[in-house]
Amino acid sequence: MNYSIIRYILCRVLEFQALFLSLPCIAAVVYREKEGWAYAAVLAACLLLGVFGKMKKPGSTVFYAREGFVTVSLSWILLSLTGALPLFLSGEFPSYTDALFETISGLTTTGASILTDVEALSQCNLFWRSFTHWIGGMGVLVLILAILPLAGGYNMHLMRAESPGSTVGKLVPRVKYTARNLYKMYVVLTIVQIVLLLVTGMSLFESMTLSFGTAGTGGFGVLNSSIGSYPMVSQAVITIFMIMFGINFNVYYLVWTKKPLQALQHEEMRYYLGIILMAVLAITINIRGGFQSLLQAFHHAAFQVASIITTTGYSTIDFNQWPEFSKFVLVLLMFIGACAGSTGGGIKVSRVVIMLKLVKNELSYLIHPKRVRQIHFEKHVVNKDILRSISVFFITYAVIYGVSVLLVSLDELDFTTNFTAVAATLNNIGPGLSQVGPAENFAVYSQPAKYVLMFDMLAGRLELFPLLLLFAPSTWKRR
């Protein structure tokens, strides 16, 4: 284990955290809020620790997959621990645990909250909550690689450990340019959404915070009603951009490089859009009787489907009151999630499709055992290593899910609440059903249960294994 390079990168992370914290400081100055002192104090501490901590250069810049996984996991934990401090020091959160829950929920783009009254928060705290979504959406280490790439040619280990999906490839030969291209597209899409929301009549503050939440597929709103109080045109813009941010960014890169036909042939995107269309139509028909017109039913169905499958978590209506069929469809979408290589969470459409193809192959094998079969995805043969990793992912996911539900059940809440609370956190969605529905919050859970859910949020965002490796003794042995 190359401890020196891990220390060096963590100090870089602290420097970037100081940069991130400067924005809520500016918000506090603009709105003349005393809570800004907490951000300034934590900013100074992060900057000092980062600068002095990296004065001693690492003995070697060489790191492999193990160092990459550990560095990514520790970076997210460090960002969470320091990011929670200003929320707690501002006095607007009852305990550090609650502030940490809110910060982890923000950074992992989950959007689950312990707040009963969001509108009571200061503007700088509201801004920070939403901005953590934007930070976590693409990943802070991807940003570091885009601006300050490390020497040694081992950067891909960091990107693979932090980027969501079953596989991570390069858009261009060098990781530095891949990271830069990802952030260019991310920034451009965010700015376009901000402008469009401004055109619909939102204030600049609302446009920015809601766009941060949409881009990171997070879901923290600035109103207690989430998105329900905004006009339908604003909700429609957010619906479209939620779906867009749930698409693999490779598709946008193909469009950017003037290869639209290749973009349209992207298999995962076509399955993703097909699932959305079928879910919207099914729910629209099911809830039609509860609305004045078919258009209203379609609008709310489309918004909630987009919000849940992309794991954003915004809501225009309390879907906890919908018929059981519609709620079950939404729960299924919680598990499927968005595309690999997007800012969305969940199991990912690519994994689900490949596993279904594997089941189909197995059924065919039972009938024709001598026939040679290969699974194809995105016009490539899926090799055994990928099939093994996906199978192990599903098994690990099921174990973590089951243990988490078991542990939070000690709080004696109903099964629907516990089951969907774990689904909402492990899949980085936000709202669940029953007592953690879109009109409720996670304050009903005890502190031990909140730590279980915090673990789930981090594990879900980091694709399980980077976080689990921290608990393996062999991870920490020197080479």
C-alpha positions as CSV (number, residue, x, y, z in Angstrom):
1,M,0.0,0.0,0.0
2,N,1.4,3.4,-1.1
3,Y,0.4,5.4,2.0
4,S,2.3,8.5,0.9
5,I,0.3,9.0,-2.4
6,I,-3.0,8.4,-0.5
7,R,-2.0,11.1,2.0
8,Y,-1.0,13.5,-0.8
9,I,-4.3,13.0,-2.7
10,L,-6.4,13.4,0.5
11,C,-4.6,16.8,1.1
12,R,-5.5,17.8,-2.5
13,V,-9.1,16.8,-1.7
14,L,-9.0,19.1,1.4
15,E,-7.8,22.0,-0.8
16,F,-10.7,21.4,-3.2
17,Q,-13.1,21.2,-0.3
18,A,-11.9,24.7,0.8
19,L,-12.6,25.9,-2.8
20,F,-16.1,24.4,-2.7
21,L,-16.8,26.0,0.7
22,S,-16.0,29.4,-0.7
23,L,-19.3,29.4,-2.6
24,P,-21.7,29.2,0.4
25,C,-19.4,31.9,2.0
26,I,-20.2,34.1,-1.0
27,A,-23.9,33.2,-0.6
28,A,-23.8,34.2,3.1
29,V,-22.2,37.6,2.2
30,V,-24.8,38.2,-0.5
31,Y,-27.7,37.4,1.8
32,R,-26.0,39.0,4.9
33,E,-26.2,35.8,7.0
34,K,-24.2,35.2,10.1
35,E,-24.1,31.5,9.4
36,G,-21.4,32.2,6.9
37,W,-18.7,32.3,9.7
38,A,-19.0,28.5,10.0
39,Y,-18.1,28.0,6.3
40,A,-15.3,30.5,6.6
41,A,-13.8,28.7,9.6
42,V,-14.0,25.2,8.1
43,L,-12.7,26.6,4.8
44,A,-9.6,28.0,6.6
45,A,-9.0,24.7,8.4
46,C,-9.3,22.6,5.3
47,L,-7.0,24.9,3.4
48,L,-4.3,24.9,6.1
49,L,-4.5,21.1,6.6
50,G,-4.3,20.6,2.8
51,V,-1.4,22.9,2.1
52,F,0.7,21.8,5.0
53,G,-0.2,18.2,4.6
54,K,1.1,17.9,1.1
55,M,4.3,19.8,1.7
56,K,6.0,16.4,2.0
57,K,6.0,15.0,-1.5
58,P,5.0,11.3,-1.9
59,G,8.0,9.0,-2.2
60,S,6.3,7.3,-5.2
61,T,3.3,8.4,-7.4
62,V,2.7,4.8,-8.4
63,F,-0.6,3.4,-7.2
64,Y,-2.7,0.5,-8.4
65,A,-6.4,-0.6,-8.0
66,R,-6.1,-1.1,-4.3
67,E,-4.8,2.4,-3.6
68,G,-7.4,3.8,-6.0
69,F,-10.3,2.2,-4.2
70,V,-9.0,3.2,-0.8
71,T,-8.2,6.8,-1.9
72,V,-11.7,7.2,-3.3
73,S,-13.5,5.8,-0.3
74,L,-11.4,7.9,2.2
75,S,-11.9,11.0,0.0
76,W,-15.6,10.7,0.2
77,I,-15.6,10.1,3.9
78,L,-13.3,13.1,4.4
79,L,-15.5,15.3,2.3
80,S,-18.5,14.2,4.3
81,L,-16.9,14.8,7.7
82,T,-15.7,18.2,6.8
83,G,-18.7,19.2,4.8
84,A,-21.0,18.5,7.8
85,L,-19.1,20.8,10.1
86,P,-20.5,24.1,8.8
87,L,-24.0,22.8,8.9
88,F,-23.6,21.7,12.5
89,L,-21.7,24.8,13.6
90,S,-24.3,27.1,12.1
91,G,-26.7,25.8,14.8
92,E,-29.4,24.9,12.3
93,F,-29.0,21.1,12.8
94,P,-29.7,19.5,16.2
95,S,-26.7,17.2,16.1
96,Y,-23.5,16.5,14.2
97,T,-25.0,13.1,13.2
98,D,-27.9,14.8,11.5
99,A,-25.6,17.3,9.8
100,L,-23.4,14.3,8.6
101,F,-26.5,12.5,7.4
102,E,-27.5,15.5,5.4
103,T,-24.0,16.0,3.9
104,I,-23.5,12.4,3.0
105,S,-27.0,12.4,1.4
106,G,-26.0,15.5,-0.6
107,L,-22.6,14.3,-1.7
108,T,-23.9,10.8,-2.7
109,T,-26.7,12.6,-4.6
110,T,-29.3,10.7,-2.5
111,G,-31.4,13.6,-1.3
112,A,-32.8,11.9,1.8
113,S,-33.2,14.5,4.5
114,I,-33.8,14.7,8.3
115,L,-35.2,18.2,8.1
116,T,-38.8,18.8,8.9
117,D,-38.8,22.4,7.7
118,V,-36.4,23.0,4.8
119,E,-37.5,26.6,4.4
120,A,-36.3,27.5,7.9
121,L,-32.6,27.1,6.8
122,S,-30.4,30.0,5.9
123,Q,-29.7,30.6,2.2
124,C,-26.1,29.6,2.6
125,N,-27.0,26.3,4.1
126,L,-29.6,25.7,1.4
127,F,-27.0,26.5,-1.2
128,W,-24.4,24.2,0.3
129,R,-26.9,21.3,0.5
130,S,-27.7,21.6,-3.2
131,F,-24.1,22.3,-4.3
132,T,-23.0,19.0,-2.6
133,H,-25.2,17.3,-5.2
134,W,-23.3,18.9,-8.0
135,I,-19.9,18.0,-6.4
136,G,-20.9,14.4,-5.9
137,G,-22.7,13.9,-9.2
138,M,-19.6,13.6,-11.4
139,G,-17.2,12.9,-8.6
140,V,-14.6,15.2,-6.9
141,L,-11.6,13.0,-7.9
142,V,-12.7,13.2,-11.6
143,L,-12.6,17.0,-11.1
144,I,-9.1,16.8,-9.6
145,L,-7.9,14.6,-12.4
146,A,-9.3,17.2,-14.9
147,I,-7.5,20.1,-13.3
148,L,-4.5,18.6,-11.6
149,P,-3.8,15.2,-13.1
150,L,-1.3,13.0,-11.2
151,A,1.9,11.8,-12.7
152,G,2.6,8.2,-13.3
153,G,-0.2,7.1,-15.7
154,Y,-2.2,5.3,-13.0
155,N,-5.1,7.8,-12.9
156,M,-7.6,5.4,-14.4
157,H,-7.7,3.4,-11.1
158,L,-9.1,6.5,-9.4
159,M,-11.7,7.1,-12.2
160,R,-12.8,3.5,-12.2
161,A,-13.2,3.5,-8.4
162,E,-15.4,6.7,-8.4
163,S,-17.4,6.5,-11.6
164,P,-20.7,4.7,-11.5
165,G,-21.4,1.6,-13.7
166,S,-20.1,-1.9,-14.4
167,T,-17.2,-0.6,-16.6
168,V,-15.5,2.7,-17.1
169,G,-13.7,3.4,-20.4
170,K,-11.8,6.4,-21.7
171,L,-13.4,8.8,-24.0
172,V,-10.0,9.8,-25.3
173,P,-6.6,8.2,-24.9
174,R,-5.5,10.2,-21.8
175,V,-7.4,10.2,-18.6
176,K,-6.8,13.9,-18.1
177,Y,-8.7,14.8,-21.2
178,T,-11.4,12.2,-20.5
179,A,-12.0,13.9,-17.1
180,R,-12.0,17.3,-18.7
181,N,-14.5,16.4,-21.4
182,L,-16.8,14.9,-18.8
183,Y,-16.8,18.1,-16.7
184,K,-17.2,20.3,-19.8
185,M,-20.4,18.4,-20.8
186,Y,-21.5,18.4,-17.1
187,V,-21.0,22.2,-16.7
188,V,-22.6,23.0,-20.1
189,L,-25.7,21.0,-19.4
190,T,-26.0,22.6,-15.9
191,I,-25.7,26.1,-17.3
192,V,-28.3,25.4,-20.0
193,Q,-30.8,24.2,-17.3
194,I,-30.1,27.2,-15.1
195,V,-30.9,29.5,-18.1
196,L,-34.1,27.7,-19.0
197,L,-35.4,27.7,-15.4
198,L,-34.7,31.5,-15.3
199,V,-36.8,31.8,-18.4
200,T,-39.7,30.0,-16.7
201,G,-39.7,32.6,-14.0
202,M,-37.5,31.1,-11.2
203,S,-35.1,33.3,-9.2
204,L,-31.4,32.9,-9.8
205,F,-31.0,31.2,-6.4
206,E,-33.7,28.7,-7.1
207,S,-32.5,28.0,-10.7
208,M,-29.0,27.3,-9.5
209,T,-29.9,25.1,-6.5
210,L,-32.5,23.1,-8.4
211,S,-30.1,22.7,-11.4
212,F,-27.4,21.5,-9.0
213,G,-29.8,18.9,-7.7
214,T,-30.9,17.8,-11.1
215,A,-27.4,17.6,-12.6
216,G,-26.2,15.5,-9.7
217,T,-29.5,13.6,-9.7
218,G,-29.7,14.5,-6.0
219,G,-33.1,16.0,-5.1
220,F,-32.6,18.5,-2.3
221,G,-35.1,21.3,-2.8
222,V,-35.3,24.7,-1.2
223,L,-39.1,24.5,-0.5
224,N,-40.9,22.1,1.8
225,S,-43.1,21.1,-1.2
226,S,-40.0,20.1,-3.2
227,I,-41.0,21.0,-6.8
228,G,-44.7,21.0,-6.3
229,S,-45.1,24.8,-5.9
230,Y,-43.5,25.6,-9.2
231,P,-45.4,26.0,-12.5
232,M,-45.8,23.1,-14.8
233,V,-43.4,24.5,-17.3
234,S,-40.6,24.6,-14.7
235,Q,-41.4,21.1,-13.7
236,A,-41.3,20.0,-17.4
237,V,-37.8,21.5,-17.8
238,I,-36.6,19.6,-14.7
239,T,-38.3,16.4,-16.0
240,I,-36.4,16.6,-19.3
241,F,-33.0,17.3,-17.6
242,M,-33.4,14.6,-15.0
243,I,-33.8,12.1,-17.9
244,M,-30.8,13.7,-19.7
245,F,-28.5,13.4,-16.7
246,G,-29.5,9.8,-16.3
247,I,-28.0,9.0,-19.8
248,N,-24.5,7.7,-20.1
249,F,-22.2,10.7,-20.8
250,N,-20.5,8.7,-23.6
251,V,-23.7,9.4,-25.6
252,Y,-23.2,13.2,-25.3
253,Y,-19.5,12.8,-26.2
254,L,-20.6,11.1,-29.4
255,V,-23.0,13.9,-30.2
256,W,-20.2,16.4,-29.3
257,T,-17.8,14.8,-31.7
258,K,-20.5,14.8,-34.5
259,K,-21.3,11.1,-34.3
260,P,-25.1,11.3,-33.8
261,L,-25.9,8.0,-35.5
262,Q,-23.6,6.2,-33.1
263,A,-25.2,8.0,-30.2
264,L,-28.7,6.9,-31.3
265,Q,-27.5,3.3,-31.5
266,H,-26.4,3.3,-27.8
267,E,-28.1,0.1,-26.5
268,E,-28.3,1.0,-22.8
269,M,-29.8,4.4,-23.6
270,R,-32.5,2.8,-25.8
271,Y,-33.4,0.4,-23.0
272,Y,-33.4,3.2,-20.5
273,L,-35.7,5.4,-22.5
274,G,-38.0,2.4,-23.2
275,I,-38.3,1.6,-19.5
276,I,-39.2,5.2,-18.8
277,L,-41.9,5.3,-21.6
278,M,-43.5,2.1,-20.5
279,A,-43.5,3.1,-16.8
280,V,-45.0,6.6,-17.6
281,L,-47.8,5.1,-19.7
282,A,-48.6,2.4,-17.1
283,I,-48.7,4.9,-14.2
284,T,-50.7,7.5,-16.2
285,I,-53.4,5.0,-17.0
286,N,-53.4,3.8,-13.3
287,I,-53.7,7.3,-11.7
288,R,-55.9,9.0,-14.4
289,G,-58.9,9.0,-12.1
290,G,-57.2,11.2,-9.5
291,F,-56.6,14.1,-11.9
292,Q,-58.8,16.6,-13.8
293,S,-57.2,15.7,-17.2
294,L,-55.1,13.1,-18.9
295,L,-52.4,15.7,-19.4
296,Q,-52.1,16.3,-15.7
297,A,-51.8,12.6,-15.0
298,F,-49.2,12.2,-17.7
299,H,-47.2,15.2,-16.4
300,H,-47.0,14.0,-12.8
301,A,-46.4,10.4,-13.9
302,A,-43.5,11.5,-16.2
303,F,-42.0,13.7,-13.5
304,Q,-42.0,11.0,-10.8
305,V,-40.8,8.2,-13.2
306,A,-37.9,10.5,-14.3
307,S,-37.2,11.4,-10.7
308,I,-37.1,7.8,-9.4
309,I,-35.3,6.0,-12.2
310,T,-32.6,8.7,-12.3
311,T,-32.5,8.5,-8.5
312,T,-33.0,12.3,-8.3
313,G,-35.8,12.3,-5.7
314,Y,-37.6,15.5,-6.5
315,S,-41.4,15.3,-6.3
316,T,-44.3,17.3,-7.6
317,I,-46.9,15.4,-5.6
318,D,-47.1,12.9,-2.7
319,F,-46.9,9.7,-4.7
320,N,-47.3,7.8,-1.4
321,Q,-51.0,8.4,-2.0
322,W,-51.1,6.8,-5.4
323,P,-52.6,3.3,-6.1
324,E,-50.5,0.3,-5.1
325,F,-49.7,-0.6,-8.7
326,S,-48.1,2.8,-9.4
327,K,-46.1,2.7,-6.1
328,F,-44.9,-0.8,-7.0
329,V,-43.7,0.4,-10.4
330,L,-41.8,3.2,-8.8
331,V,-40.2,0.8,-6.3
332,L,-39.0,-1.3,-9.3
333,L,-37.5,1.8,-10.9
334,M,-35.7,2.5,-7.6
335,F,-33.7,-0.7,-8.1
336,I,-33.1,-0.4,-11.8
337,G,-31.7,3.1,-11.7
338,A,-30.1,5.1,-14.5
339,C,-27.4,4.4,-17.1
340,A,-23.9,3.5,-16.3
341,G,-21.6,6.5,-16.8
342,S,-24.3,8.9,-15.8
343,T,-24.8,10.9,-12.5
344,G,-27.7,8.6,-11.5
345,G,-27.6,5.8,-9.0
346,G,-29.3,2.4,-8.7
347,I,-28.1,-1.0,-9.9
348,K,-27.9,0.5,-13.5
349,V,-29.8,-0.4,-16.6
350,S,-26.7,-2.1,-18.2
351,R,-26.3,-4.5,-15.3
352,V,-30.1,-5.3,-15.3
353,V,-30.1,-5.9,-19.1
354,I,-27.0,-8.1,-19.1
355,M,-28.3,-10.2,-16.2
356,L,-31.6,-10.7,-18.0
357,K,-29.7,-11.8,-21.1
358,L,-27.8,-14.2,-18.9
359,V,-31.0,-15.7,-17.6
360,K,-32.3,-16.0,-21.2
361,N,-29.0,-17.8,-22.2
362,E,-29.4,-20.2,-19.2
363,L,-32.9,-21.1,-20.3
364,S,-31.7,-21.7,-23.8
365,Y,-28.9,-23.9,-22.4
366,L,-31.3,-26.1,-20.7
367,I,-33.1,-26.8,-24.0
368,H,-30.0,-26.9,-26.2
369,P,-26.9,-27.7,-24.0
370,K,-24.5,-28.1,-26.9
371,R,-25.2,-24.8,-28.6
372,V,-22.4,-22.1,-28.2
373,R,-23.8,-18.9,-26.8
374,Q,-22.4,-15.5,-26.3
375,I,-24.0,-12.4,-24.6
376,H,-23.7,-9.2,-26.6
377,F,-24.1,-5.7,-25.3
378,E,-23.3,-2.5,-27.1
379,K,-22.2,-4.5,-30.1
380,H,-19.5,-6.2,-28.0
381,V,-19.3,-9.7,-26.5
382,V,-19.6,-9.5,-22.7
383,N,-16.6,-11.5,-21.4
384,K,-16.6,-13.8,-18.4
385,D,-14.9,-11.3,-16.2
386,I,-17.7,-8.7,-16.6
387,L,-20.3,-11.4,-16.1
388,R,-18.6,-12.5,-12.9
389,S,-18.2,-9.0,-11.6
390,I,-21.9,-8.2,-12.3
391,S,-23.0,-11.5,-10.6
392,V,-20.8,-10.7,-7.6
393,F,-22.3,-7.2,-7.5
394,F,-25.8,-8.5,-7.3
395,I,-25.0,-11.0,-4.6
396,T,-23.1,-8.3,-2.5
397,Y,-26.0,-5.9,-3.1
398,A,-28.5,-8.4,-1.9
399,V,-26.5,-9.1,1.3
400,I,-26.0,-5.4,2.1
401,Y,-29.6,-4.7,1.4
402,G,-30.9,-7.6,3.6
403,V,-28.5,-6.8,6.6
404,S,-29.4,-3.1,6.4
405,V,-33.2,-3.7,6.5
406,L,-32.6,-6.1,9.4
407,L,-30.6,-3.5,11.4
408,V,-32.9,-0.5,10.8
409,S,-35.9,-2.8,11.7
410,L,-34.7,-2.5,15.3
411,D,-36.3,0.9,15.4
412,E,-39.7,-0.9,15.2
413,L,-41.0,1.1,12.2
414,D,-43.3,-0.6,9.7
415,F,-41.8,-2.9,7.0
416,T,-42.7,-0.6,4.0
417,T,-40.8,2.2,5.7
418,N,-37.7,0.2,6.4
419,F,-37.7,-1.6,3.1
420,T,-38.0,1.5,1.0
421,A,-35.7,3.6,3.3
422,V,-32.9,1.2,2.5
423,A,-33.9,1.1,-1.2
424,A,-33.9,4.9,-1.2
425,T,-30.4,5.2,0.4
426,L,-28.6,2.3,-1.1
427,N,-29.8,3.3,-4.6
428,N,-29.2,7.0,-3.8
429,I,-32.8,8.1,-4.5
430,G,-34.0,10.1,-1.5
431,P,-37.7,9.5,-0.8
432,G,-39.2,6.1,-0.1
433,L,-42.8,5.2,1.0
434,S,-44.8,5.3,4.1
435,Q,-43.0,7.2,6.9
436,V,-40.1,8.2,4.6
437,G,-42.3,9.2,1.6
438,P,-42.0,12.4,-0.4
439,A,-44.0,14.4,2.2
440,E,-42.0,12.9,5.1
441,N,-38.3,12.7,6.1
442,F,-35.8,10.4,7.8
443,A,-35.9,12.1,11.2
444,V,-38.0,9.2,12.4
445,Y,-34.9,7.0,12.6
446,S,-32.6,6.7,15.6
447,Q,-28.9,7.7,15.4
448,P,-27.7,4.0,15.0
449,A,-30.1,3.5,12.2
450,K,-29.0,6.7,10.5
451,Y,-25.4,5.5,10.5
452,V,-26.6,2.3,8.8
453,L,-28.3,4.4,6.2
454,M,-25.3,6.7,5.8
455,F,-23.2,3.6,5.1
456,D,-25.7,2.5,2.5
457,M,-25.6,5.9,0.8
458,L,-21.8,5.8,0.5
459,A,-21.8,2.2,-0.6
460,G,-24.4,2.8,-3.2
461,R,-22.6,5.8,-4.7
462,L,-19.2,4.1,-4.8
463,E,-20.6,0.8,-6.3
464,L,-20.2,-1.2,-3.0
465,F,-16.7,-2.6,-3.3
466,P,-14.5,0.5,-2.7
467,L,-16.1,1.1,0.7
468,L,-16.1,-2.6,1.6
469,L,-12.4,-2.9,0.9
470,L,-11.8,-0.6,3.8
471,F,-12.9,-3.4,6.1
472,A,-10.6,-6.0,4.6
473,P,-7.3,-6.4,6.6
474,S,-5.4,-7.4,3.5
475,T,-6.2,-4.0,2.0
476,W,-3.9,-2.3,4.4
477,K,-0.8,-4.5,4.1
478,R,2.3,-3.0,2.6
479,R,3.5,-4.4,-0.7
